[in-house]
Amino acid sequence: FFDDEGSRDSQGKLLTHPCPPYALAWGASSIMVGGCDKKIVAYGKKGQVLQNFDYSRDPSEKEFMVAVSSPSGQSVVFGSFDRLRVFNWAPRRGAWDEAEPKEIPNLYTITSLAWKRDGSQLCAGTLCGGVELFNYCLRRTIYRNMFEMTYVGLSQVIVKNLSTGTRMVLKSFYGYEIEEVKIMGKDRYLVAHTSDTLLLGDLLINKLSEVPWPSSGGNEKFFFENETVCLIFNAGELTLVEYGHNEILGSVRTEFMNPHLISARLNERKQRGVDDNKKLAYLVDMKTIAIVDLVGGYSLGTVSHDSKIDWLELNETGRKLLFRDKKLRLHLYDIKSGVRTTLQSFCSYVQWVPGSDVVVAQNRGNLCVWYSIDSPESVSIFNIKGDIVDLERADGRTEVIVSEGVNTVMYTLDEGLIEFGTAIDDGTYDRAVAFLETLEMTSENEAMWQKLSKLALEAGQLHIAERCFAALGDVSTVRFFRQTNEIADKVSQETGEDGMAFYKVQARVALLDKNFPLAEKHYLTQNCIDEAIEMYQELHMWDDCIALAEAK
């Protein structure tokens, strides 16, 4: 029976085999059948005979008892008395090839067979209770004395790192034959070609992609500077492939293959209200930058400049673009508003601080830091004696490395301004709370808690607001928020709806903001007059209480 989701394949009786089909396996594009007549027959999907392997004249051959297909479907093994017969599918010829049979004296009749999921091993059970485990591969190679490549099928290769023992299964989803496997990009990325597709894999995070790729003679150039996407240049065209996705993310025309002239940002930082954020900035010509939204496939803008551009980079959220020209002038472009600002001249080094929207740059003997890039005029300047060579951010510290002749000096940036400002800009208030909890309470940190409490209240994140007021020592407000959150949580559990939208919660939030008419309105829309009167009584607002009672 076939049911291929509307492909109109045959259903019902498919064929009649001349003997009981003890050994039955569904391989690549055909069904393999064997039995007590010592013959193996390959049938097509419509029941026609494709191939016939006849062993009836071999006196040492017995009946075929069991058959199993490999996970890829490109190899089928038949078990009989003291023998395993292996058949491999040849996609270019469209036929089965028989490999050398495996003879095992005194094994007796093989009654069961099973493949390992990655196709690297075959297990056989016998009539006498024996269990035999076989390694299976078409060929095995060692790559640069670092990786072992086991070809377990024409379309499947197991790549093993000999130093760490980690493995990755490289498999063509379309069943194409894998021709060659290369390991590139500091021994982290896999590149393999088939006749019609290109396979890319990240060994570190174990993600594999297969995209349609017509044969181009192997003239592609791969760039692996970005950890989330592979940049492929071929014949004046830039193609982007995201690891773990089996379709091309985007393709643009450009003649500039320098990775410093291309910037791709794919969901590198979570933003409030933005689920999928994938943007690309690249050079159309030496003086023009194009910015593209890769999710929607449309242009976000074009930046024309009066001199040649030698460096560009988007920030992690894809909202700001930094670029520098040949005259060493540094410019900032806001993609949403389209406003361009010149930050400084004589810029010899510039970099976004990882995980933030903070910019570090060098202007002759000055180290310039923009902690709030939305205010380009607010810049912190430090005098240095050498040149900036690198920027490192790890273990809660951000350091600028400056080479001063034979010495290397570290300049530490204000991590509080970096982390807190970034979390506020992105709307990730839980990240801001996690950072503030690591700091001791000072006047500056108290101001940060107060700012966060105000923003959390405006955003309706009452649990975070409760934590902020607890840090500030406002016990009565914390108690009020605790009661409000308990009401919201109870409603969410009972109804499955958003507890923040419940009228009592909305009324209490308005009450905290001293917006008494709004709180009264929330009660009255639900016809809860007694609760509104009770609210005014608790506040000792007797005139409003009497007026409401008389009106209703």
Summary of the structure (lengths in Angstrom):
residues: 552
radius of gyration: 34.0
end to end distance: 72.9
largest distance: 110.9
contacts: 1652
relative contact order: 0.04
helix: 21%
strand: 40%
